[in-house]
């Protein structure tokens, strides 16, 4: 599969599952996340901690949010610890807005979102955005209606970003990220969170050429050698390049990969700790899916291996499994920094050789 096809798939190309008639598989009542059907539908009530524990966590988060600058500058480890435990649903939207810096951008540019919406926008970007609106979580209550309020707000958020950053314009993989944010907060807040995520957390991912994404794929592969050597050897033996399986994971920040409860927990950490959280989640998925020797034996080629990675066992994507193993990866900040510098230098040297 080419890089172009991988990116197109990440951006929202319909799968066979998506092409199933919505009318044939929806229910009359949404689940607790607002889904009427589809892969994300989870009718069972979530096993939760006691109401008293939830209340205590909410109160702790409210105190932090009311003293945000002090906590982030003097007690970041406490913020990180509470993000890893899971942000209470009632304060998650505000916490995400503060964690990613969207609140600061909103305060600095209070009128800019509306001004960007008044601009005409690039006609090609506007056309591409409209084509993709119906592909984003079509079973969710916000987006289930063609040209409904949810799709209108999604168009506005994506249009505003394309006007703000014409170098990127509109990149397909931004659509599920923006839709995910809109499920949790008003459009203007979702916009500034998207700006922060696109320009800071995933900096360079949406630029032409996707060089940063390819470099980070190489970093992922190098880290895999440390965390799951047998899986690393298997992927190398069958020439399964990271771009073939990790493109959607990174470009869409796992919004099209994980079950909803797992996704919320991963994003709690992602917005606190940065893109390394996506690396950790990817490493856990790779080890969980291809770790058993019998699975690697059955996946005796490139296509078979990709099939395993596209449909990993449900258990390894579960909230408890994923968070537990992410926190127990034997990787340090120095490991991430070392591989980042090594792969960056390697690519720079290759560019110099090809240019000489």
Residue, then its C-alpha position, 0 to 999 in steps of 0.5 A: x500500500x502506498x503512503x498516499x493510500x494510507x493517508x487517504x484511509x486515515x482521513x476517512x475513506x469509507x470501510x466496508x463496515x461504514x458502507x453498511x446501511x445506517x438504518x439497518x444497524x442503529x438503535x432507537x436509544x444512544x449509548x452513554x457516549x451518544x452512539x446509535x450503532x456502529x463499531x463504537x456502540x457500547x450499550x453496557x453501562x460502564x463499570x465505575x468507581x463509587x460516586x463518592x470517589x468521583x465527587x472527590x476527583x471532580x473537586x480536586x480537578x476543579x481546584x486545579x483548574x481554578x489554579x491552573x498556572x500554579x499547578x502546571x508550573x509548580x506541580x505538573x507531576x500531580x496533574x499528570x498523575x490525575x490525568x493518568x487516573x482518568x479525568x472525570x467526565x464532568x470536567x473533561x471538556x474544560x480540562x482538555x481545553x486547559x491542558x492543550x493550551x486552547x484556553x490561552x489561545x481563545x483568551x488571546x484571540x477572542x474574536x478570531x474564530x468568527x473572523x475566520x468564518x467570514x473569510x471566503x476560504x480556498x474553494x478546493x479546501x471547502x469542497x474537500x471538507x464538504x465531501x468528508x463531513x458525512x464520513x465522521x462518526x456517522x452513527x453519533x447523535x451529533x453527526x447522524x443527520x446529513x447537514x445537521x448542526x453537528x456537520x455544520x459545526x464540523x465544517x466551520x471548525x475545519x474551514x476556520x483552520x484552513x483559513x488560519x493555516x493556508x500552508x496546510x489548508x485542510x488535511x483529511x485526518x483532521x476531520x475525525x480529530x475535530x469531530x471528536x473535539x466537537x462531541x465534548x465542547x463548543x465549536x470555538x473551543x474545539x477550533x482552538x484545541x484543533x489548532x493546538x493539536x495540529x500545530x503543537x502536538x502533531x506538528x508537521x504531520x499535516x505538511x506536504x510530504x509527510x516527512x515528520x510522520x515517516x520519521x516518527x514511524x522510524x522512531x516507533x520501529x526503533x523503540x519497538x526493538x526495545x519493548x518487543x524484540x520478537x515483534x520488531x524482528x517479525x515486522x522487519x522480516x516481512x518488510x512491514x513498514x510503519x507507514x503501512x499500519x501506523x499512519x492512521x494511528x498517528x494522523x488521527x490521534x487514535x480517534x479511528x482506532x480505539x474503543x471510546x472509553x479507551x480513547x478518552x483515557x488515552x486522550x487524557x494523557x495525550x493532551x497532558x504529556x504529548x505525542x509520546x502517548x501515541x507512541x506508547x499506545x502504538x507499542x502496546x497494540x503492536x506487542x499485544x497483537x503480534x506478541x504471541x508466537x502462534x500469531x506471528x507464525x500464522x501471519x506469515x507475510x506482509x498482508x497477513x501481518x497487516x490484517x492482524x494489526x488492522x483487527x487487533x484482539x478486542x482485549x488489548x484495546x480495552x481501557x484497563x489493558x491499554x492503560x496498564x501496559x502503557x504505564x509499564x513500558x520500559x522507556x524513559x524520556x531519554x529513550x524517546x529523545x535519543x531516538x528522535x535525535x538519531x532518526x532526525x540526524x539519519x534523515x538529514x544525512x540522507x537528504x544531504x547525500x541525495x542533494x549532493 
